[in-house]
Amino acid sequence: MSPRAVRRIVVAVCVAGIGGMIAGSIADNNGAAMTAGLVTAVAILCLIVATAVTASAPPAEESAAEVEAAIEALVAGGAEEAEVRELVRRAVRLGRAQ
């Protein structure tokens, strides 16, 4: 499921939840108002989790293909392949250290 779909579902649940809280309060039914509020809160937590999970780096296969293409382009431009690959290794180590 795409992040956009998750956002739309959460917005729909929140709108329904707010309506449920208002209707429960008007009907003097505290249980219904609390239930609607809790459902809304859970939907928002799901949105937070979905955003945190999908905000990560692109898939490793795509990143690896991009790096390999950049290495090939540098080598084709005259750079020494061994030196370029060593530079990439050092960059990876530096990224992991932080």
FENVENBEL-V339070 format. One record per run of one state. SS is the DSSP state (h for helix, s for strand, l for the rest). FROM is the first residue (numbers start at 0). TO is the last residue. If there is no record, write none. Layout:
ss->{SS SS}
from->{FROM FROM}
to->{TO TO}
//
This chain:
ss->{l h l h l h l h l}
from->{0 2 26 29 54 59 76 80 97}
to->{1 25 28 53 58 75 79 96 97}
//
